[in-house]
Amino acid sequence: MKKLLFILMVGFISTTLMAQESAKGKAGDEKEALEAPKDIKVKEFNDFKNSSFNIYEKSEHYKKVLKKDEKLSASDVTEAKKLKEDVTTLLTKTDDMLDKAKNIKPKTKSPSAVNNTQKSIKALNIAKENLEFVFTEIKD
């Protein structure tokens, strides 16, 4: 009887938590900001992550400025063009980075390397979308 009660309680709590998470995801139109993962003490992966998240953060800033019906300065537009090129360059490296992350030595670093690389790719894809929005708004 105690086992059944315990199983029912765990099921109820799990269902409640999943419903809350689902409601959070549906509430509001804004996406939750990404946070850069911790460094893994492998320069190549840290550089890729840091570059990706720097681009992401700047693209988010430019998008927010334009959504407030404010204008970007000429230097911001120049930097946004550079960021767009950087996104393209980094996105061409994603498959190679994932392969390296899966095969990194020591193997204990592989899960962190893969996780960081996947989060970096997500940040780059969002940055790409943000920059497409920025250049659409600038042309109007």
Buried (B, 14 or more C-beta within 10 A) or exposed (E): EEEEEEEEEEEEEEEEEEEEEEEEEEEEEEEEEBEBBEBBEBEEBBEBBEBBBBBBBBBBBBBEBBEEEEEBEEEBBEBBBEBBEBBEEBBEBBEEBBEBBEEBEEEEBBEBBBBBBBBBBEBBBBBBBBBBBBBEBBEE
